[in-house]
């Protein structure tokens, strides 16, 4: 992970992962679901805004507030498609 600070705020937050890393697979599946399905994309936007308002100074709490939703979207996709590989 790389964070580029600008004053007391983060200008950029980048994650680098090996191609076969399980977390990478989860993040790619989640991204694809947001691209393909407007309902989870709208719900994710709503949740991120709520989390940002509730946790303006606590990045870990902000992330935790969204994590269960990410997991549910990925599990739903896995159930529909069966553990297909992601490249």
C-alpha positions in Angstrom: 0.0 0.0 0.0 1.2 3.5 -0.8 -0.3 6.7 0.6 0.6 10.1 -0.8 -0.1 12.7 1.9 -1.0 16.3 1.1 -0.9 18.2 4.4 -3.0 16.3 6.9 -5.0 14.6 4.1 -4.4 11.7 1.7 -4.1 12.7 -1.9 -3.7 9.2 -3.1 -4.1 5.7 -1.7 -2.8 2.8 -3.9 -2.8 -0.9 -3.3 -0.4 -3.2 -5.2 -1.0 -7.0 -5.0 0.3 -10.1 -6.6 -1.9 -11.4 -9.4 -2.9 -14.5 -7.5 -3.5 -12.8 -4.1 -7.0 -13.7 -2.8 -7.8 -10.1 -1.8 -7.1 -9.0 -5.3 -9.7 -11.4 -6.6 -12.3 -10.1 -4.2 -11.6 -6.5 -5.2 -11.8 -7.2 -8.9 -15.0 -9.1 -8.5 -16.5 -6.2 -6.5 -15.4 -3.7 -9.1 -16.9 -5.7 -11.9 -20.2 -6.0 -10.0 -20.4 -2.3 -9.6 -19.7 -1.8 -13.3 -22.3 -4.3 -14.4 -25.1 -3.7 -11.9 -26.5 -0.2 -11.0 -28.3 -1.3 -7.8 -25.2 -2.4 -5.8 -23.3 0.6 -7.3 -25.9 3.0 -6.0 -26.0 1.3 -2.6 -22.2 1.4 -2.4 -22.2 5.1 -3.1 -24.8 5.7 -0.4 -22.9 3.6 2.1 -19.6 5.3 1.4 -21.1 8.8 1.8 -22.7 7.7 5.1 -19.4 6.2 6.3 -17.5 9.3 5.3 -19.9 11.6 7.2 -19.8 9.3 10.3 -16.0 8.8 10.3 -14.4 11.9 8.9 -11.2 11.4 10.8 -11.0 7.6 11.2 -10.0 5.8 8.0 -10.2 2.4 9.6 -13.7 2.9 10.8 -14.7 4.3 7.4 -13.3 1.1 5.7 -14.9 -1.2 8.2 -18.3 0.4 7.6 -18.1 -0.6 3.9 -16.5 -4.0 4.3 -19.5 -6.1 5.0 -21.3 -4.7 1.9 -18.3 -5.5 -0.2 -18.2 -9.1 1.1 -21.9 -9.6 0.5 -21.6 -8.4 -3.2 -18.7 -10.7 -3.8 -20.3 -13.7 -2.2 -23.5 -13.2 -4.3 -21.4 -13.0 -7.4 -19.5 -16.2 -6.4 -22.8 -18.0 -5.8 -24.1 -17.0 -9.2 -21.0 -17.8 -11.2 -19.2 -20.4 -9.2 -15.6 -19.6 -8.3 -14.6 -18.5 -11.8 -11.0 -17.3 -12.2 -10.3 -13.6 -12.5 -7.4 -12.3 -14.7 
